Amino acid sequence: MAKKTVATLQSTSKRLTKAIKMVKSPKTGAYTFVESVMPPELVNEWIAKK
């Protein structure tokens, strides 16, 4: 399960998007959130990989 944030971040002349992904820990079974700031073109690729 992943969630893409609606807001985009502006820094200098590049457009960046903050993506948040929920990841299940194999050891404890608890869910944690992983955040990353990247160009919008790479968001779907980052969310798809485990």
Backbone as a chain_set.jsonl record, in Angstrom:
{"seq": "MAKKTVATLQSTSKRLTKAIKMVKSPKTGAYTFVESVMPPELVNEWIAKK", "coords": {"N": [[0.84, -1.165, 0.0], [0.653, 2.156, -0.883], [1.09, 5.677, -0.731], [0.739, 8.644, -2.447], [1.796, 11.913, -2.074], [-0.096, 14.939, -2.407], [0.831, 17.537, -2.636], [3.433, 19.346, -4.269], [6.92, 19.975, -4.145], [8.906, 22.858, -4.421], [12.118, 23.631, -5.435], [14.702, 25.679, -6.169], [14.995, 25.462, -9.55], [13.936, 23.01, -10.05], [11.303, 20.596, -10.074], [9.952, 18.779, -7.455], [8.684, 15.866, -5.803], [7.189, 14.607, -2.88], [7.074, 11.393, -1.723], [5.341, 8.87, 0.064], [5.613, 5.733, 1.532], [4.209, 2.752, 2.815], [5.691, 0.241, 4.659], [6.05, -3.143, 5.507], [7.6, -4.659, 8.234], [9.716, -7.44, 8.071], [10.672, -8.79, 10.27], [9.262, -8.024, 12.707], [6.679, -7.598, 11.884], [5.387, -5.228, 12.031], [4.184, -2.106, 10.694], [5.918, 0.461, 8.954], [6.647, 3.815, 7.915], [8.08, 5.017, 4.96], [9.717, 7.732, 3.647], [10.41, 9.773, 0.798], [11.975, 12.199, -1.284], [11.692, 13.134, -4.567], [12.044, 13.454, -8.205], [8.966, 13.886, -10.068], [8.677, 11.973, -12.115], [9.857, 9.616, -11.267], [8.368, 8.547, -9.209], [6.294, 6.506, -9.424], [7.86, 4.281, -10.109], [9.486, 4.031, -7.828], [7.579, 3.468, -5.858], [6.615, 1.022, -6.758], [8.737, -0.806, -6.431], [10.022, -3.181, -4.042]], "CA": [[0.0, 0.0, 0.0], [1.475, 3.357, -0.954], [0.32, 6.91, -0.836], [1.49, 9.725, -3.063], [1.309, 13.182, -1.556], [-0.674, 15.813, -3.424], [1.637, 18.748, -2.779], [4.761, 19.221, -4.847], [7.877, 20.873, -3.517], [9.686, 23.642, -5.375], [13.444, 24.035, -4.982], [15.372, 26.345, -7.295], [14.213, 25.342, -10.778], [13.487, 21.628, -10.2], [10.054, 20.18, -9.426], [10.146, 17.563, -6.681], [7.495, 15.33, -5.152], [7.457, 13.796, -1.696], [6.271, 10.168, -1.743], [5.337, 8.132, 1.332], [5.275, 4.333, 1.298], [4.068, 1.959, 4.022], [6.471, -0.983, 4.492], [5.894, -4.082, 6.62], [8.863, -5.228, 8.696], [9.662, -8.908, 8.057], [11.042, -9.293, 11.592], [8.237, -7.822, 13.726], [5.347, -7.545, 11.281], [4.849, -3.875, 12.201], [4.302, -1.252, 9.522], [6.633, 1.724, 9.105], [6.5, 4.686, 6.76], [9.327, 5.437, 4.341], [9.487, 8.937, 2.864], [11.479, 10.127, -0.121], [11.717, 13.345, -2.151], [12.263, 12.784, -5.876], [11.312, 14.015, -9.347], [7.676, 13.207, -10.262], [8.766, 10.861, -13.076], [10.375, 8.416, -10.611], [7.512, 8.153, -8.081], [5.659, 5.189, -9.646], [8.906, 3.269, -10.094], [9.903, 3.873, -6.435], [6.476, 2.831, -5.123], [6.456, -0.356, -7.236], [9.785, -1.719, -5.946], [9.861, -3.594, -2.633]], "C": [[0.888, 1.23, 0.0], [0.58, 4.567, -1.146], [1.207, 7.991, -1.419], [0.923, 11.044, -2.564], [0.851, 14.08, -2.689], [0.218, 17.015, -3.678], [2.963, 18.428, -3.449], [5.654, 20.277, -4.221], [8.675, 21.593, -4.602], [11.04, 23.964, -4.753], [14.218, 24.489, -6.21], [14.517, 26.204, -8.545], [13.694, 23.92, -11.0], [12.161, 21.412, -9.485], [10.308, 18.862, -8.725], [8.841, 17.159, -6.024], [7.933, 14.494, -3.963], [6.51, 12.603, -1.712], [6.435, 9.444, -0.411], [4.852, 6.71, 1.062], [5.206, 3.614, 2.646], [4.752, 0.607, 3.781], [6.304, -1.856, 5.73], [7.245, -4.705, 6.958], [8.763, -6.752, 8.701], [9.942, -9.509, 9.436], [9.893, -9.205, 12.592], [6.819, -7.836, 13.169], [4.695, -6.18, 11.407], [5.055, -3.076, 10.912], [5.056, 0.02, 9.871], [6.43, 2.528, 7.829], [7.874, 5.116, 6.276], [9.007, 6.624, 3.445], [10.684, 9.204, 1.97], [11.035, 11.308, -0.976], [12.444, 13.081, -3.461], [11.516, 13.497, -6.991], [10.029, 13.222, -9.583], [7.738, 11.996, -11.195], [9.171, 9.55, -12.405], [9.472, 7.866, -9.514], [6.906, 6.765, -8.282], [6.663, 4.053, -9.594], [9.343, 2.974, -8.645], [8.828, 3.152, -5.61], [6.355, 1.362, -5.5], [7.52, -1.294, -6.681], [9.611, -1.985, -4.459], [11.124, -3.366, -1.867]], "O": [[1.798, 1.326, 0.823], [-0.536, 4.471, -1.658], [2.312, 8.224, -0.929], [-0.286, 11.269, -2.622], [1.359, 13.988, -3.807], [0.347, 17.464, -4.818], [3.544, 17.366, -3.224], [5.188, 21.344, -3.819], [9.071, 20.979, -5.593], [11.098, 24.514, -3.653], [14.361, 23.74, -7.176], [13.423, 26.765, -8.605], [13.075, 23.648, -12.028], [11.924, 21.977, -8.418], [10.825, 17.924, -9.332], [7.996, 18.002, -5.724], [8.923, 13.766, -4.03], [5.29, 12.772, -1.715], [7.522, 9.41, 0.165], [3.809, 6.509, 0.44], [6.045, 3.842, 3.518], [4.432, -0.09, 2.818], [6.404, -1.376, 6.859], [7.944, -5.213, 6.082], [7.824, -7.304, 9.276], [9.494, -10.617, 9.731], [9.575, -10.192, 13.256], [5.863, -8.063, 13.91], [3.572, -5.986, 10.942], [5.981, -3.339, 10.144], [4.865, 0.592, 10.944], [6.08, 1.975, 6.786], [8.726, 5.525, 7.065], [8.132, 6.539, 2.583], [11.823, 8.904, 2.328], [9.866, 11.41, -1.349], [13.651, 12.837, -3.477], [10.462, 14.085, -6.75], [9.995, 12.018, -9.33], [6.922, 11.083, -11.067], [8.861, 8.477, -12.922], [9.777, 6.821, -8.939], [7.0, 5.926, -7.386], [6.353, 2.974, -9.088], [9.545, 1.817, -8.278], [9.148, 2.32, -4.76], [6.026, 0.536, -4.65], [7.238, -2.475, -6.477], [9.122, -1.137, -3.712], [11.18, -3.652, -0.671]]}, "num_chains": 1, "name": "protein.A"}
